[in-house]
Each structure stands twice: as structure tokens, then as C-alpha cells.
Amino acid sequence: MPLDDPSTLLTDRLKLRPLRPEDAAALFAMYSDAEFMRYWSFPVMTRFEEAVDYLARRIQGSATETEIVWAIELAATYEMIGTCCLFNADPSSKRAELGFGLHRPFWGKGYMSEAARAAVDCGFDVLQLRRIEAEIDPRNTASARLLERLGFVKEGLLRERWIIDGEIADGAIYGLLRTDRG
């Protein structure tokens, strides 16, 4: 079950494709936005080089077969609007974590539901995962609703899990099993 085939996924409105070095500007636009970063486990980016370094680490992670990070692109315009990933893969347990982020101008249009559903389907149907989990800041109600729409179940709370820019934050754990899908 190595995550070694970051193939392109297509939905009605989106193309999920492997990250490319030229995605750095779009990533910086997202990760330098304080409102977008409010619930992330790392601070707001202030320098473009941070996005370049982050992108290089994500591309390298995909090469190690422990994660697939897709750029979310509007199919009609080829504009990169976010990312979605399966990461921290554990081949022996057939599990991985789901991560996602959508640039703020595209919130509320159903794009992340579409992208995350495609990633989950790939995880179960192509990669043959048994379990997909996600950790979010419990104050992030939009992400909680998204996970619940996808069938994820809230399994627990990790108290005082993160310290980001001096602020202590909890982590909520959600899980979805292949057998939960019916």
C-alpha cells in the first residue's frame, strides 16, 4: 500500500494533481493569509521562501511513499485553489491521514467536499486503505462539518495538543473505516 502513485484525480469541477514547484505562489497566497491559517498547526508564512521550502518538503514526502499531496485545480481555468493529501501512511496498518486546505476566496462553494471525497475514494478504492483519519482544531466547525458529511466519526479529543504562536490548542480526531462506507 505504498503511496507511490500520486495520480491525477478528476471530479466534475476539479482536477487533483501532484504538486509542482510552480505552485509556490499559490501556496504562499494561502499560507500567508491569517484567516486561512487560523486553525493550522504551524504559523502564518511571512516570506515567499517559506512556501518554496514547504512545497519542496511536500514533493519530497510524496517521493518517500508515505504521502500524496494533490494540488486542487479548477478544471475550467487550471487555477490552483488548495491542497488535499493523504499522509503519515502506515502500510502495515493500511491507514493514512487526510489533510486539506482551500484558499479563502473559494470557501463555501463545495470544492473541498468534492476534492476530499475524491481523495477518500482513492484511499479506499485504489490504495486499499482500511482506515483514514483526520485531526482538526475542534474550533474549526467548517472542517468538522466536512468530515462528518464524508462519513467520518469524531473519535476523541487530544487536549492541549498544539502550541502555535504561543497559543495552546486542542486536536479533534476523526476516523473513517472502509467498512463504514456501506
Secondary structure as GFF3:
##gff-version 3
##sequence-region A 1 182
A	DSSP	beta_strand	9	10	.	.	.	ID=ss1
A	DSSP	beta_strand	14	18	.	.	.	ID=ss2
A	DSSP	three_ten_helix	21	23	.	.	.	ID=ss3
A	DSSP	alpha_helix	24	31	.	.	.	ID=ss4
A	DSSP	alpha_helix	34	37	.	.	.	ID=ss5
A	DSSP	alpha_helix	48	63	.	.	.	ID=ss6
A	DSSP	beta_strand	68	74	.	.	.	ID=ss7
A	DSSP	beta_strand	80	90	.	.	.	ID=ss8
A	DSSP	beta_strand	95	102	.	.	.	ID=ss9
A	DSSP	three_ten_helix	104	106	.	.	.	ID=ss10
A	DSSP	alpha_helix	111	121	.	.	.	ID=ss11
A	DSSP	pi_helix	122	126	.	.	.	ID=ss12
A	DSSP	beta_strand	131	136	.	.	.	ID=ss13
A	DSSP	alpha_helix	141	149	.	.	.	ID=ss14
A	DSSP	beta_strand	153	164	.	.	.	ID=ss15
A	DSSP	beta_strand	167	177	.	.	.	ID=ss16
A	DSSP	three_ten_helix	178	181	.	.	.	ID=ss17
###
